[in-house]
């Protein structure tokens, strides 16, 4: 497991880093350190960490990050150090590298791919356990898997400091939400706490995403939180997550949504899926995406971890947190200049930072279909950039001979040029019917 020490005087910035890393490396642990506590000495326990993120401006009157870096490099068994700074200064970068920093990153780039790339370089691919092409059982740090008590809905923001998580949990469970009985927490993150609840009018289990708005400084946070409701509130389809309601109180907001007790597609792929079953799952996903696409919505993050199952064995597409409707500008509520999506499942145009439409989601379905049939993903790489390049330039992989009847579907989904793919979910459904 990747363990990172984050040294920065800004609690807000530390939380930004924690939230950013949670989405990419859900198994990682981030330990926050406020420089006001003083310089950590040689007995700090450095060997427990794989990487140190060190701020240049420590908020101290007589010391900065370069001073601390100089001290750290004199210690034994120090992990790699990545210097962070808000100053676009070549001199600071040069000085940091001369003193032994393993890399350097501007704070303004933390929400882009630069952070991930430099983490890969600084900590090493093997320590990040990232993109392991030969071991499909390895936990994929680029794919959120929902597990433990309630695997269908646990958001694994494991990087959240334990003290803050405990406060958020106790506050959430202490709330009184009319019409619901709160049962237990099943996930938490930088923006929200996820609680399993019971709707009193019909005694069904629901998921309540709760966001505390008291003292909120980010004006886009609430908009981002409400995105799923705004996109899906008028969609009623068996293969798209149902959003029941949203509401606002004096100091919190919540969304009530469908609960899935039977886990996600990631688990089923690991257990093995029969070809006919894989084709049926593909049909259900295509049907759900058809309803979404008809409303001009592009999901942008279709992956096994976002495909959840009901008790009756049918599946549902979930997690529309980075979805986009039509041509609207989503930069204000996502991440500026960030490639949205999960690298294993991202389309060539999405990985290249180009505009995407419904055909990008269909490409992601192709990756999942190939993985369901073979147990392996069609493309792999030793870094994020290498994997994204594979989606763009590597040929479409061929299925084993005994699965050859499904190759036309794979070809029609994984074509590099969107114009050469299935153009709509309806076209895909027709193709699936030919193979049934």
PyMOL commands that set and color helices and strands:
alter all, ss='L'
color gray80, all
select helices_A, chain A and resi 11-24+35-37+46-48+65-72+90-98+107-109+113-123+125-128+148-150+162-173+221-225+227-232+265-271+275-294+304-306+343-345+348-351+358-374+384-393+401-414+418-420+425-435
alter helices_A, ss='H'
color red, helices_A
select strands_A, chain A and resi 3-7+29-33+51-55+80-85+103-106+180-188+193-199+204-212+243-248+252-258+297-298+307-309+315-317+324-325
alter strands_A, ss='S'
color yellow, strands_A
deselect
rebuild
show_as cartoon
